[in-house]
């Protein structure tokens, strides 16, 4: 997305091979590349760096072996589907998507900044927007819970610091005004009811944050996943 955003005239700090210290760039093209999951790219500054990515094994009984990645066998279908998606959109398609998405992201940023008790974290250069609280009376995760319970908005919760994360996509252009109106209303609901911080994800993350050793949390997460696959 960043190359198209820069071409549209938005200020974007240099991040690619124009920066001397950048030797490789990886991309999960299923997100803002709008490709099926299962394919990603890794681009190197030059062939000298790229050769260290390769793995060669000359003493394998099955014959001489060399692979460009950790995976010896990879499905070609996801790669072909990704290429078809990228080729179908082309430069003009990505420029149109970037224009609509950036305009929507700016609307989100400006709308969030106008709501008392909320702030935009940092100075986003692209279409990712994170919001936090300006007052301890407004727990941002409780706000996410109310937005989901009352209006069905599912917002990604994050911590360190507590915040809400929005990955703005083209369909959000049609619902941005509704979202911001619901957001302002739900801020008032959370401020009026201090008990909401003891419920839902706000309570879960609050309890997790009170555990002094992160290793305990990681053991719990590992045990949880182990049960899922049992």
C-alpha angles and dihedrals in degrees: 000000000000096000091053093044089053091049089054088061101255115141108258123173115233108270107154135068089311084079108079095219095054109099101162139017124204125195134188096212095190090079114051091358087066092221130139114270118263101064132082137161136234116192123188129206090237143344092268091066093039095060091067088064092063124091121209127186116182100173099056109127089225091066138266109337132195129164133182092215145025089268114077093193122035131179111252094201096074091046092050091047091050092050091049091051094049093046092047094054096041124174095305092051093051091046091054092048092047092050094051094042095048092049089052093047090052089051090052093048094048093043093050091048090055093057114093110240097026134091137179112244114236125332107296116213095189141025099298114102127185124187131196139178126267094201134046088228089071112062105199094211091053086054090055090050092052092046090054098042096045103034107011096246109152108205125181112248120215136178140201082082110017108243144136120249127212124191100196115217132180095263089059090072090078095051104035095102092047092048093051092048091050090046093055091048093049092050087061091049093053093046090051095051116048091180091073090079088068093058139068123351092343090063093042095053091041091056091044090052091055092061106098097206118062090198089070090055092047091050089052092050091049091049090049092053090045089057091049091058095042 
